[in-house]
Amino acid sequence: MKKLIVLWLAVAAGGMIGTYLRYLAHPLTILDVFPLGTLLVNVIGSLILGAFTAYSNTKSPDETFKVFVGVGFCGGLTTMSTFAADSFTLMTPDYAFLFIGYVALSFIGGIASAAIGYLATLKVMEAK
């Protein structure tokens, strides 16, 4: 039971930090409609999680640290629900180009940044 409480606290602490950073980025927009803040936190969060996954697969860090970074921080920083709401807002004839660009940048940027984070971390760890 004590271990479970420690894990919950680690997730909560990581989530608090990640969510606060997302909150700070949320107002960033382009042309008052393009959700740059959401795009940035999702791409950066994917990069961090990709890097941390490579680190975790190689070094096997403590479970508390894993949930702090992976579930808490990255989970709090990134946001699928805001991405969906922002996409829906842009899904109008006036913003069709922005909608397509936002969705494409979010998916491609997220997957690419996760891969870059993962591969770069492996490369750095191999060099040591």
Phi and psi in radians as a Rosetta constraint file:
Dihedral C 1 N 2 CA 2 C 2 CIRCULARHARMONIC -1.087 0.35
Dihedral N 2 CA 2 C 2 N 3 CIRCULARHARMONIC -0.725 0.35
Dihedral C 2 N 3 CA 3 C 3 CIRCULARHARMONIC -1.088 0.35
Dihedral N 3 CA 3 C 3 N 4 CIRCULARHARMONIC -0.716 0.35
Dihedral C 3 N 4 CA 4 C 4 CIRCULARHARMONIC -1.095 0.35
Dihedral N 4 CA 4 C 4 N 5 CIRCULARHARMONIC -0.711 0.35
Dihedral C 4 N 5 CA 5 C 5 CIRCULARHARMONIC -1.128 0.35
Dihedral N 5 CA 5 C 5 N 6 CIRCULARHARMONIC -0.718 0.35
Dihedral C 5 N 6 CA 6 C 6 CIRCULARHARMONIC -1.076 0.35
Dihedral N 6 CA 6 C 6 N 7 CIRCULARHARMONIC -0.738 0.35
Dihedral C 6 N 7 CA 7 C 7 CIRCULARHARMONIC -1.124 0.35
Dihedral N 7 CA 7 C 7 N 8 CIRCULARHARMONIC -0.756 0.35
Dihedral C 7 N 8 CA 8 C 8 CIRCULARHARMONIC -1.041 0.35
Dihedral N 8 CA 8 C 8 N 9 CIRCULARHARMONIC -0.765 0.35
Dihedral C 8 N 9 CA 9 C 9 CIRCULARHARMONIC -1.140 0.35
Dihedral N 9 CA 9 C 9 N 10 CIRCULARHARMONIC -0.642 0.35
Dihedral C 9 N 10 CA 10 C 10 CIRCULARHARMONIC -1.125 0.35
Dihedral N 10 CA 10 C 10 N 11 CIRCULARHARMONIC -0.769 0.35
Dihedral C 10 N 11 CA 11 C 11 CIRCULARHARMONIC -1.095 0.35
Dihedral N 11 CA 11 C 11 N 12 CIRCULARHARMONIC -0.773 0.35
Dihedral C 11 N 12 CA 12 C 12 CIRCULARHARMONIC -1.108 0.35
Dihedral N 12 CA 12 C 12 N 13 CIRCULARHARMONIC -0.749 0.35
Dihedral C 12 N 13 CA 13 C 13 CIRCULARHARMONIC -1.150 0.35
Dihedral N 13 CA 13 C 13 N 14 CIRCULARHARMONIC -0.807 0.35
Dihedral C 13 N 14 CA 14 C 14 CIRCULARHARMONIC -1.104 0.35
Dihedral N 14 CA 14 C 14 N 15 CIRCULARHARMONIC -0.732 0.35
Dihedral C 14 N 15 CA 15 C 15 CIRCULARHARMONIC -1.115 0.35
Dihedral N 15 CA 15 C 15 N 16 CIRCULARHARMONIC -0.651 0.35
Dihedral C 15 N 16 CA 16 C 16 CIRCULARHARMONIC -1.101 0.35
Dihedral N 16 CA 16 C 16 N 17 CIRCULARHARMONIC -0.752 0.35
Dihedral C 16 N 17 CA 17 C 17 CIRCULARHARMONIC -1.195 0.35
Dihedral N 17 CA 17 C 17 N 18 CIRCULARHARMONIC -0.851 0.35
Dihedral C 17 N 18 CA 18 C 18 CIRCULARHARMONIC -1.077 0.35
Dihedral N 18 CA 18 C 18 N 19 CIRCULARHARMONIC -0.744 0.35
Dihedral C 18 N 19 CA 19 C 19 CIRCULARHARMONIC -1.172 0.35
Dihedral N 19 CA 19 C 19 N 20 CIRCULARHARMONIC -0.662 0.35
Dihedral C 19 N 20 CA 20 C 20 CIRCULARHARMONIC -1.118 0.35
Dihedral N 20 CA 20 C 20 N 21 CIRCULARHARMONIC -0.732 0.35
Dihedral C 20 N 21 CA 21 C 21 CIRCULARHARMONIC -1.118 0.35
Dihedral N 21 CA 21 C 21 N 22 CIRCULARHARMONIC -0.680 0.35
Dihedral C 21 N 22 CA 22 C 22 CIRCULARHARMONIC -1.115 0.35
Dihedral N 22 CA 22 C 22 N 23 CIRCULARHARMONIC -0.709 0.35
Dihedral C 22 N 23 CA 23 C 23 CIRCULARHARMONIC -1.034 0.35
Dihedral N 23 CA 23 C 23 N 24 CIRCULARHARMONIC -0.723 0.35
Dihedral C 23 N 24 CA 24 C 24 CIRCULARHARMONIC -1.168 0.35
Dihedral N 24 CA 24 C 24 N 25 CIRCULARHARMONIC -0.597 0.35
Dihedral C 24 N 25 CA 25 C 25 CIRCULARHARMONIC -1.435 0.35
Dihedral N 25 CA 25 C 25 N 26 CIRCULARHARMONIC -0.374 0.35
Dihedral C 25 N 26 CA 26 C 26 CIRCULARHARMONIC -0.936 0.35
Dihedral N 26 CA 26 C 26 N 27 CIRCULARHARMONIC -0.706 0.35
Dihedral C 26 N 27 CA 27 C 27 CIRCULARHARMONIC -1.213 0.35
Dihedral N 27 CA 27 C 27 N 28 CIRCULARHARMONIC -0.205 0.35
Dihedral C 27 N 28 CA 28 C 28 CIRCULARHARMONIC -1.190 0.35
Dihedral N 28 CA 28 C 28 N 29 CIRCULARHARMONIC 2.031 0.35
Dihedral C 28 N 29 CA 29 C 29 CIRCULARHARMONIC -2.393 0.35
Dihedral N 29 CA 29 C 29 N 30 CIRCULARHARMONIC 2.810 0.35
Dihedral C 29 N 30 CA 30 C 30 CIRCULARHARMONIC -2.060 0.35
Dihedral N 30 CA 30 C 30 N 31 CIRCULARHARMONIC 2.339 0.35
Dihedral C 30 N 31 CA 31 C 31 CIRCULARHARMONIC 1.020 0.35
Dihedral N 31 CA 31 C 31 N 32 CIRCULARHARMONIC 0.461 0.35
Dihedral C 31 N 32 CA 32 C 32 CIRCULARHARMONIC 1.089 0.35
Dihedral N 32 CA 32 C 32 N 33 CIRCULARHARMONIC 0.086 0.35
Dihedral C 32 N 33 CA 33 C 33 CIRCULARHARMONIC -2.326 0.35
Dihedral N 33 CA 33 C 33 N 34 CIRCULARHARMONIC -0.496 0.35
Dihedral C 33 N 34 CA 34 C 34 CIRCULARHARMONIC -1.400 0.35
Dihedral N 34 CA 34 C 34 N 35 CIRCULARHARMONIC 2.074 0.35
Dihedral C 34 N 35 CA 35 C 35 CIRCULARHARMONIC -1.376 0.35
Dihedral N 35 CA 35 C 35 N 36 CIRCULARHARMONIC 1.270 0.35
Dihedral C 35 N 36 CA 36 C 36 CIRCULARHARMONIC -1.055 0.35
Dihedral N 36 CA 36 C 36 N 37 CIRCULARHARMONIC -0.690 0.35
Dihedral C 36 N 37 CA 37 C 37 CIRCULARHARMONIC -1.030 0.35
Dihedral N 37 CA 37 C 37 N 38 CIRCULARHARMONIC -0.797 0.35
Dihedral C 37 N 38 CA 38 C 38 CIRCULARHARMONIC -1.140 0.35
Dihedral N 38 CA 38 C 38 N 39 CIRCULARHARMONIC -0.745 0.35
Dihedral C 38 N 39 CA 39 C 39 CIRCULARHARMONIC -1.038 0.35
Dihedral N 39 CA 39 C 39 N 40 CIRCULARHARMONIC -0.809 0.35
Dihedral C 39 N 40 CA 40 C 40 CIRCULARHARMONIC -1.107 0.35
Dihedral N 40 CA 40 C 40 N 41 CIRCULARHARMONIC -0.813 0.35
Dihedral C 40 N 41 CA 41 C 41 CIRCULARHARMONIC -1.153 0.35
Dihedral N 41 CA 41 C 41 N 42 CIRCULARHARMONIC -0.608 0.35
Dihedral C 41 N 42 CA 42 C 42 CIRCULARHARMONIC -1.216 0.35
Dihedral N 42 CA 42 C 42 N 43 CIRCULARHARMONIC -0.713 0.35
Dihedral C 42 N 43 CA 43 C 43 CIRCULARHARMONIC -1.239 0.35
Dihedral N 43 CA 43 C 43 N 44 CIRCULARHARMONIC -0.774 0.35
Dihedral C 43 N 44 CA 44 C 44 CIRCULARHARMONIC -1.146 0.35
Dihedral N 44 CA 44 C 44 N 45 CIRCULARHARMONIC -0.727 0.35
Dihedral C 44 N 45 CA 45 C 45 CIRCULARHARMONIC -1.078 0.35
Dihedral N 45 CA 45 C 45 N 46 CIRCULARHARMONIC -0.662 0.35
Dihedral C 45 N 46 CA 46 C 46 CIRCULARHARMONIC -1.150 0.35
Dihedral N 46 CA 46 C 46 N 47 CIRCULARHARMONIC -0.700 0.35
Dihedral C 46 N 47 CA 47 C 47 CIRCULARHARMONIC -1.068 0.35
Dihedral N 47 CA 47 C 47 N 48 CIRCULARHARMONIC -0.841 0.35
Dihedral C 47 N 48 CA 48 C 48 CIRCULARHARMONIC -1.094 0.35
Dihedral N 48 CA 48 C 48 N 49 CIRCULARHARMONIC -0.785 0.35
Dihedral C 48 N 49 CA 49 C 49 CIRCULARHARMONIC -1.165 0.35
Dihedral N 49 CA 49 C 49 N 50 CIRCULARHARMONIC -0.649 0.35
Dihedral C 49 N 50 CA 50 C 50 CIRCULARHARMONIC -1.072 0.35
Dihedral N 50 CA 50 C 50 N 51 CIRCULARHARMONIC -0.804 0.35
Dihedral C 50 N 51 CA 51 C 51 CIRCULARHARMONIC -1.110 0.35
Dihedral N 51 CA 51 C 51 N 52 CIRCULARHARMONIC -0.757 0.35
Dihedral C 51 N 52 CA 52 C 52 CIRCULARHARMONIC -1.192 0.35
Dihedral N 52 CA 52 C 52 N 53 CIRCULARHARMONIC -0.583 0.35
Dihedral C 52 N 53 CA 53 C 53 CIRCULARHARMONIC -1.116 0.35
Dihedral N 53 CA 53 C 53 N 54 CIRCULARHARMONIC -0.767 0.35
Dihedral C 53 N 54 CA 54 C 54 CIRCULARHARMONIC -1.079 0.35
Dihedral N 54 CA 54 C 54 N 55 CIRCULARHARMONIC -0.776 0.35
Dihedral C 54 N 55 CA 55 C 55 CIRCULARHARMONIC -1.062 0.35
Dihedral N 55 CA 55 C 55 N 56 CIRCULARHARMONIC -0.820 0.35
Dihedral C 55 N 56 CA 56 C 56 CIRCULARHARMONIC -1.122 0.35
Dihedral N 56 CA 56 C 56 N 57 CIRCULARHARMONIC -0.672 0.35
Dihedral C 56 N 57 CA 57 C 57 CIRCULARHARMONIC -1.189 0.35
Dihedral N 57 CA 57 C 57 N 58 CIRCULARHARMONIC -0.404 0.35
Dihedral C 57 N 58 CA 58 C 58 CIRCULARHARMONIC -1.748 0.35
Dihedral N 58 CA 58 C 58 N 59 CIRCULARHARMONIC -0.716 0.35
Dihedral C 58 N 59 CA 59 C 59 CIRCULARHARMONIC -1.772 0.35
Dihedral N 59 CA 59 C 59 N 60 CIRCULARHARMONIC -0.225 0.35
Dihedral C 59 N 60 CA 60 C 60 CIRCULARHARMONIC 0.850 0.35
Dihedral N 60 CA 60 C 60 N 61 CIRCULARHARMONIC 1.161 0.35
Dihedral C 60 N 61 CA 61 C 61 CIRCULARHARMONIC -1.197 0.35
Dihedral N 61 CA 61 C 61 N 62 CIRCULARHARMONIC 2.909 0.35
Dihedral C 61 N 62 CA 62 C 62 CIRCULARHARMONIC -0.961 0.35
Dihedral N 62 CA 62 C 62 N 63 CIRCULARHARMONIC 2.503 0.35
Dihedral C 62 N 63 CA 63 C 63 CIRCULARHARMONIC -1.033 0.35
Dihedral N 63 CA 63 C 63 N 64 CIRCULARHARMONIC -0.623 0.35
Dihedral C 63 N 64 CA 64 C 64 CIRCULARHARMONIC -1.101 0.35
Dihedral N 64 CA 64 C 64 N 65 CIRCULARHARMONIC -0.737 0.35
Dihedral C 64 N 65 CA 65 C 65 CIRCULARHARMONIC -1.168 0.35
Dihedral N 65 CA 65 C 65 N 66 CIRCULARHARMONIC -0.679 0.35
Dihedral C 65 N 66 CA 66 C 66 CIRCULARHARMONIC -1.028 0.35
Dihedral N 66 CA 66 C 66 N 67 CIRCULARHARMONIC -0.849 0.35
Dihedral C 66 N 67 CA 67 C 67 CIRCULARHARMONIC -1.278 0.35
Dihedral N 67 CA 67 C 67 N 68 CIRCULARHARMONIC -0.513 0.35
Dihedral C 67 N 68 CA 68 C 68 CIRCULARHARMONIC -1.060 0.35
Dihedral N 68 CA 68 C 68 N 69 CIRCULARHARMONIC -0.871 0.35
Dihedral C 68 N 69 CA 69 C 69 CIRCULARHARMONIC -1.375 0.35
Dihedral N 69 CA 69 C 69 N 70 CIRCULARHARMONIC -0.937 0.35
Dihedral C 69 N 70 CA 70 C 70 CIRCULARHARMONIC -1.241 0.35
Dihedral N 70 CA 70 C 70 N 71 CIRCULARHARMONIC -1.000 0.35
Dihedral C 70 N 71 CA 71 C 71 CIRCULARHARMONIC -1.390 0.35
Dihedral N 71 CA 71 C 71 N 72 CIRCULARHARMONIC -0.832 0.35
Dihedral C 71 N 72 CA 72 C 72 CIRCULARHARMONIC -1.282 0.35
Dihedral N 72 CA 72 C 72 N 73 CIRCULARHARMONIC -1.202 0.35
Dihedral C 72 N 73 CA 73 C 73 CIRCULARHARMONIC -1.113 0.35
Dihedral N 73 CA 73 C 73 N 74 CIRCULARHARMONIC -0.982 0.35
Dihedral C 73 N 74 CA 74 C 74 CIRCULARHARMONIC -1.176 0.35
Dihedral N 74 CA 74 C 74 N 75 CIRCULARHARMONIC -0.640 0.35
Dihedral C 74 N 75 CA 75 C 75 CIRCULARHARMONIC -1.148 0.35
Dihedral N 75 CA 75 C 75 N 76 CIRCULARHARMONIC -0.644 0.35
Dihedral C 75 N 76 CA 76 C 76 CIRCULARHARMONIC -1.315 0.35
Dihedral N 76 CA 76 C 76 N 77 CIRCULARHARMONIC -0.591 0.35
Dihedral C 76 N 77 CA 77 C 77 CIRCULARHARMONIC -1.254 0.35
Dihedral N 77 CA 77 C 77 N 78 CIRCULARHARMONIC -0.795 0.35
Dihedral C 77 N 78 CA 78 C 78 CIRCULARHARMONIC -1.504 0.35
Dihedral N 78 CA 78 C 78 N 79 CIRCULARHARMONIC 2.810 0.35
Dihedral C 78 N 79 CA 79 C 79 CIRCULARHARMONIC -2.678 0.35
Dihedral N 79 CA 79 C 79 N 80 CIRCULARHARMONIC 1.956 0.35
Dihedral C 79 N 80 CA 80 C 80 CIRCULARHARMONIC -1.358 0.35
Dihedral N 80 CA 80 C 80 N 81 CIRCULARHARMONIC -0.653 0.35
Dihedral C 80 N 81 CA 81 C 81 CIRCULARHARMONIC -1.154 0.35
Dihedral N 81 CA 81 C 81 N 82 CIRCULARHARMONIC -0.729 0.35
Dihedral C 81 N 82 CA 82 C 82 CIRCULARHARMONIC -1.216 0.35
Dihedral N 82 CA 82 C 82 N 83 CIRCULARHARMONIC -0.641 0.35
Dihedral C 82 N 83 CA 83 C 83 CIRCULARHARMONIC -1.008 0.35
Dihedral N 83 CA 83 C 83 N 84 CIRCULARHARMONIC -0.800 0.35
Dihedral C 83 N 84 CA 84 C 84 CIRCULARHARMONIC -1.123 0.35
Dihedral N 84 CA 84 C 84 N 85 CIRCULARHARMONIC -0.777 0.35
Dihedral C 84 N 85 CA 85 C 85 CIRCULARHARMONIC -1.147 0.35
Dihedral N 85 CA 85 C 85 N 86 CIRCULARHARMONIC -0.740 0.35
Dihedral C 85 N 86 CA 86 C 86 CIRCULARHARMONIC -1.107 0.35
Dihedral N 86 CA 86 C 86 N 87 CIRCULARHARMONIC -0.715 0.35
Dihedral C 86 N 87 CA 87 C 87 CIRCULARHARMONIC -1.069 0.35
Dihedral N 87 CA 87 C 87 N 88 CIRCULARHARMONIC -0.785 0.35
Dihedral C 87 N 88 CA 88 C 88 CIRCULARHARMONIC -1.061 0.35
Dihedral N 88 CA 88 C 88 N 89 CIRCULARHARMONIC -0.701 0.35
Dihedral C 88 N 89 CA 89 C 89 CIRCULARHARMONIC -1.085 0.35
Dihedral N 89 CA 89 C 89 N 90 CIRCULARHARMONIC -0.651 0.35
Dihedral C 89 N 90 CA 90 C 90 CIRCULARHARMONIC -1.423 0.35
Dihedral N 90 CA 90 C 90 N 91 CIRCULARHARMONIC -0.160 0.35
Dihedral C 90 N 91 CA 91 C 91 CIRCULARHARMONIC -1.399 0.35
Dihedral N 91 CA 91 C 91 N 92 CIRCULARHARMONIC 1.122 0.35
Dihedral C 91 N 92 CA 92 C 92 CIRCULARHARMONIC -2.346 0.35
Dihedral N 92 CA 92 C 92 N 93 CIRCULARHARMONIC 2.783 0.35
Dihedral C 92 N 93 CA 93 C 93 CIRCULARHARMONIC -0.991 0.35
Dihedral N 93 CA 93 C 93 N 94 CIRCULARHARMONIC -0.611 0.35
Dihedral C 93 N 94 CA 94 C 94 CIRCULARHARMONIC -1.166 0.35
Dihedral N 94 CA 94 C 94 N 95 CIRCULARHARMONIC -0.529 0.35
Dihedral C 94 N 95 CA 95 C 95 CIRCULARHARMONIC -2.051 0.35
Dihedral N 95 CA 95 C 95 N 96 CIRCULARHARMONIC 0.407 0.35
Dihedral C 95 N 96 CA 96 C 96 CIRCULARHARMONIC -0.985 0.35
Dihedral N 96 CA 96 C 96 N 97 CIRCULARHARMONIC -0.766 0.35
Dihedral C 96 N 97 CA 97 C 97 CIRCULARHARMONIC -1.120 0.35
Dihedral N 97 CA 97 C 97 N 98 CIRCULARHARMONIC -0.756 0.35
Dihedral C 97 N 98 CA 98 C 98 CIRCULARHARMONIC -1.125 0.35
Dihedral N 98 CA 98 C 98 N 99 CIRCULARHARMONIC -0.681 0.35
Dihedral C 98 N 99 CA 99 C 99 CIRCULARHARMONIC -1.046 0.35
Dihedral N 99 CA 99 C 99 N 100 CIRCULARHARMONIC -0.896 0.35
Dihedral C 99 N 100 CA 100 C 100 CIRCULARHARMONIC -1.076 0.35
Dihedral N 100 CA 100 C 100 N 101 CIRCULARHARMONIC -0.769 0.35
Dihedral C 100 N 101 CA 101 C 101 CIRCULARHARMONIC -1.096 0.35
Dihedral N 101 CA 101 C 101 N 102 CIRCULARHARMONIC -0.757 0.35
Dihedral C 101 N 102 CA 102 C 102 CIRCULARHARMONIC -1.113 0.35
Dihedral N 102 CA 102 C 102 N 103 CIRCULARHARMONIC -0.827 0.35
Dihedral C 102 N 103 CA 103 C 103 CIRCULARHARMONIC -1.119 0.35
Dihedral N 103 CA 103 C 103 N 104 CIRCULARHARMONIC -0.787 0.35
Dihedral C 103 N 104 CA 104 C 104 CIRCULARHARMONIC -1.113 0.35
Dihedral N 104 CA 104 C 104 N 105 CIRCULARHARMONIC -0.824 0.35
Dihedral C 104 N 105 CA 105 C 105 CIRCULARHARMONIC -1.093 0.35
Dihedral N 105 CA 105 C 105 N 106 CIRCULARHARMONIC -0.656 0.35
Dihedral C 105 N 106 CA 106 C 106 CIRCULARHARMONIC -1.144 0.35
Dihedral N 106 CA 106 C 106 N 107 CIRCULARHARMONIC -0.863 0.35
Dihedral C 106 N 107 CA 107 C 107 CIRCULARHARMONIC -1.236 0.35
Dihedral N 107 CA 107 C 107 N 108 CIRCULARHARMONIC -0.893 0.35
Dihedral C 107 N 108 CA 108 C 108 CIRCULARHARMONIC -1.159 0.35
Dihedral N 108 CA 108 C 108 N 109 CIRCULARHARMONIC -0.767 0.35
Dihedral C 108 N 109 CA 109 C 109 CIRCULARHARMONIC -1.104 0.35
Dihedral N 109 CA 109 C 109 N 110 CIRCULARHARMONIC -0.705 0.35
Dihedral C 109 N 110 CA 110 C 110 CIRCULARHARMONIC -1.138 0.35
Dihedral N 110 CA 110 C 110 N 111 CIRCULARHARMONIC -0.833 0.35
Dihedral C 110 N 111 CA 111 C 111 CIRCULARHARMONIC -1.184 0.35
Dihedral N 111 CA 111 C 111 N 112 CIRCULARHARMONIC -0.761 0.35
Dihedral C 111 N 112 CA 112 C 112 CIRCULARHARMONIC -1.117 0.35
Dihedral N 112 CA 112 C 112 N 113 CIRCULARHARMONIC -0.745 0.35
Dihedral C 112 N 113 CA 113 C 113 CIRCULARHARMONIC -1.204 0.35
Dihedral N 113 CA 113 C 113 N 114 CIRCULARHARMONIC -0.607 0.35
Dihedral C 113 N 114 CA 114 C 114 CIRCULARHARMONIC -1.103 0.35
Dihedral N 114 CA 114 C 114 N 115 CIRCULARHARMONIC -0.755 0.35
Dihedral C 114 N 115 CA 115 C 115 CIRCULARHARMONIC -1.136 0.35
Dihedral N 115 CA 115 C 115 N 116 CIRCULARHARMONIC -0.745 0.35
Dihedral C 115 N 116 CA 116 C 116 CIRCULARHARMONIC -1.094 0.35
Dihedral N 116 CA 116 C 116 N 117 CIRCULARHARMONIC -0.800 0.35
Dihedral C 116 N 117 CA 117 C 117 CIRCULARHARMONIC -1.047 0.35
Dihedral N 117 CA 117 C 117 N 118 CIRCULARHARMONIC -0.756 0.35
Dihedral C 117 N 118 CA 118 C 118 CIRCULARHARMONIC -1.116 0.35
Dihedral N 118 CA 118 C 118 N 119 CIRCULARHARMONIC -0.924 0.35
Dihedral C 118 N 119 CA 119 C 119 CIRCULARHARMONIC -1.187 0.35
Dihedral N 119 CA 119 C 119 N 120 CIRCULARHARMONIC -0.681 0.35
Dihedral C 119 N 120 CA 120 C 120 CIRCULARHARMONIC -1.130 0.35
Dihedral N 120 CA 120 C 120 N 121 CIRCULARHARMONIC -0.696 0.35
Dihedral C 120 N 121 CA 121 C 121 CIRCULARHARMONIC -1.146 0.35
Dihedral N 121 CA 121 C 121 N 122 CIRCULARHARMONIC -0.749 0.35
Dihedral C 121 N 122 CA 122 C 122 CIRCULARHARMONIC -1.036 0.35
Dihedral N 122 CA 122 C 122 N 123 CIRCULARHARMONIC -0.738 0.35
Dihedral C 122 N 123 CA 123 C 123 CIRCULARHARMONIC -1.099 0.35
Dihedral N 123 CA 123 C 123 N 124 CIRCULARHARMONIC -0.796 0.35
Dihedral C 123 N 124 CA 124 C 124 CIRCULARHARMONIC -1.114 0.35
Dihedral N 124 CA 124 C 124 N 125 CIRCULARHARMONIC -0.720 0.35
Dihedral C 124 N 125 CA 125 C 125 CIRCULARHARMONIC -1.211 0.35
Dihedral N 125 CA 125 C 125 N 126 CIRCULARHARMONIC -0.571 0.35
Dihedral C 125 N 126 CA 126 C 126 CIRCULARHARMONIC -1.196 0.35
Dihedral N 126 CA 126 C 126 N 127 CIRCULARHARMONIC -0.588 0.35
Dihedral C 126 N 127 CA 127 C 127 CIRCULARHARMONIC -1.233 0.35
Dihedral N 127 CA 127 C 127 N 128 CIRCULARHARMONIC -0.346 0.35
